[in-house]
Amino acid sequence: MRVTSRVVLLLALFASLISFVKFNHCANTGWQGPDQYIHACYSDIPALYSERELDKGVWAYSSGNKSVEYPVIQGAVMWLSAKVIPAGVANYFYGSAILLALLFIFIAFITFKIRPEFTYLLPLAPAMVASLYINWDLWAIATMMLAIYWFDKKAEFASAVALGIAISTKFLPVFLLIPIAIIFFRQEKISKFFKYLAISIAVFLSINLPVALTTPEGWWRFYSMNLHRGSDWGSIWYALSNFGIDLTHQNYLSVLTLLIGLTALTIYLLQLRAVPSLAQAAFLVMVVVMAASKVYSPQYVLWLTPLALIAMIDKGELRAFWFWQGAELIYHIAIWQHLALITGAAFGLPVIAYSGAILLRIGASILLAVRLAARQQSSRVFPSEFLFSTTQSYP
C-alpha cells in the first residue's frame, strides 16, 4: 500500500489520541485497583511518580532502594518531567503522555524513512496502539530506530552515538551490537566495528559515569534487579512454572537459552547470500532476547512492531504479522484481566489461562521471526540493496 509521509504522520497522531482515550479512564478514576486492570489502562507513569519520590523532586538515583529501576537517561527523563510538569499525579501522566505521543509520531516518521511500503501498519497495529502509555519505552525506541536508520545509511558515527544514547535509556538496544558486528565482519571491516563499539561505549560512559560515581547505589539498582530477579510477568519461565514445570536455576537457564538463540541467529546471518542490513536483523535479535528473558513486559510490543515492519520484504509476511499482532492483543487483555482477578475483581482470568496467553504470544513472535528469516533467505533482493532508494517514490 503506497502512502505518503503525511498520511503516516496523521495516522500516528490519530493512534496516539485513540490510545490516550483508553488510558484516560484510569486518569479520571485515580488509577484505582482492580479498576485500572479491568479497563486495561494501568500505567507505570503514575504508579512510580510517588513510589520513586519523583513528586518530592528527589533526584532519580539518590533514594537507595527507592531509586528508579531504569538506566540513566530514562531516570533523568522521569525526574526532569516531574520538575517541569505542574505538581500532581494526573498532570504528570498527561505531560508524559504528550511527550510519548510526540515520540511515537517521530518513530513513525523514521520507520517511514527506512521502509515506506509498510509503515502505514505501525499506527494501525492494535497491540501497539493499546500499549503506548504503559511505560517510557518510546524514549529508547526513538533513538534505537535512529541508530538503525543511520547505520544502514552508512552514517556509522551518528549511529554509534544514537545507540549509546539508546542503551543509556533502556538496555535492550545493546543486543544490536551483535548483528552490527556480523555485518562489519561480512563486509571485512572489523576495524570499523571496533571504532563503532568504542564510540558507543564512550557515549554510554560519558552519560553513566557521573551518576555511577555520585549515586552508585541508585545507579546500580537497575542492573542488580535484572541480575537477581526470578521469573516474572510474561516470561516463558513464569508460564512453565504455572503449568507445573518449575525449573530450578532459571537465571542460568535464561542465559543458556539466550546464548543458544543468539548462536543460531549468528549462524543464520553469516550464511545469508548477501550481507544483511541492520533493519533486516534487528527484529530477529530482539525476538530471541525477549523470548529468553526472565520478564516479558506487555509494552515490549512497542519495540518489536517497528522492527518487524522494517524487516519485511513484501506482502507475503502480512498474514504472519497480523497473527502476531492478534496474539499480542490477546496477551494485552489477558495480563490485565489476570491482575484484576488477583487484586479483588469479581471476574478475571485465572493463572492457567494467562500462562496460555504467554505461550501464544511468545510462539507468535517466534513464528513471525521464522517467517521473516525464511523470506529473507529465499529472496534475491535484500533490504540493504534498496533500503533508501525506494523512499524517492514517496513524496
Beta strands, then each sheet from edge to edge (+ up, - down):
end
